[in-house]
Amino acid sequence: GFCLEVLGQVEVLGDEAACCAESMVYASLRGVDRHGVALLPIYVERICSGQIRPGQALKVRTEGPVSALCDGQHGMGPFLCTAAMTLARDKARVSGLGAVSLVDGNYAGGLAFYVEPLARQGLLALCVANATPRVAPLGGREGLHGTNPLAYAAPVTGAEPLVFDVATGHSAAKVGQAGDEGRVLDEGVLLDRAGRPTVNPRDLDGGTLLPVGGVLGYGLGMLVDLLAGALGGGPCGRDVPDVGAVEGPYGCGFF
């Protein structure tokens, strides 16, 4: 109710507001607060800056039996991503596979929110999203791709769905939390502004994040760029705009 009230004050209403509020509460209930209700002021800030434009519907640019390229027109990410995943679901039910690319969809939040409902309907679902290049490649010193999350969910007979949701690069939010709590970082998480390994979370300012699991996170992060960006004609790597940019494009993929 609190989320709906605040969103209403910035003209996010109806189903759009309900979907956005649900996505934040879902993440908080899963214990992932950095994608949960704590995002509410960030949504408000980006709406006020013009980066997010409420009231935009999913626009299908091109479409085939199993695929579609959609334009979010810089609307509210959770509402647009839910619509894109629904389109992928409907195609899969008819043709056995649905692959939908979304550009200019803005921040999507936690990706498990989009794949778990499809697993409960008996489908295998995959969702990826690329982001601002803050993560260095293995052995590099400068950001090449984003934290680039990946989530999938699969149905399980007689039990809860199998749900996996992870960022391929270390999270700036976790680094910031370590700083707030006065903790040092594990090795392999962060480089300082000079490109040297550091365990001091305060080096995040001007520093560069590292991929999770070294070459594994690097390779998967690049795969996310290809699926979420290149596949739909969107940006990859350093071409992805800054998270605060008013103009996109931003990429997401749903399978």
FENQUIZI-V432972 format. One line per field, one symbol per residue. phi: phi as a letter, one per 30 degrees, with the letter a starting at -180 (. if undefined). psi: psi as a letter, one per 30 degrees, with the letter a starting at -180 (. if undefined). burial: 1 if it has 24 or more other ideal C-beta (glycine too) atoms within 12 Angstrom, else 0. A space follows every 10 residues. Layout:
phi = ???
psi = ???
burial = ???
This chain:
phi = .ddddddddc icbhdddddd dddddedddd icddccddde ddededdddj dcbeiccdcd dbabecbacc cdhiddeedd dddddddddd ddddcjabbb cbchcidcid deeccdeddd cjccbbbbbc bedccddeic bbdcbddhdb bbbbdbdiad ddbbbaddcd dddddddddd cicddddicb cddcicebcc dddddicbdc ddiidddddd ddddedddcd ecicdbhddd deecddcddb cbbbb
psi = eeeeeeeefg gjlbeeeeee eeeeeeeeff giffgbfffe feeeefeeff ekjlgklkkj elkaeflkkl kfhhakeeee eeeeeeeeee eeeeffkkjk kklhfakfak ffefeeeeef gglkkkklkl lkigkklkfl flkelafilk klkkkkkgll lkkkjkkflk keeeeeeeee ggllllkgek kafggkklgj fffejfakll kkgbfeeeee eeeeeeefde eggallbffk lkfgkekblk lkkk.
burial = 0011011001 0100011011 1111111100 0101111011 0111011000 1111010101 0000001111 1111111111 1111111111 1100000111 1111111111 1111111110 0011111111 1111111101 0011111111 1110000000 1010111111 1111110110 0000100011 1100000100 1011001111 1100001101 1111111111 1101111001 1010000111 11111
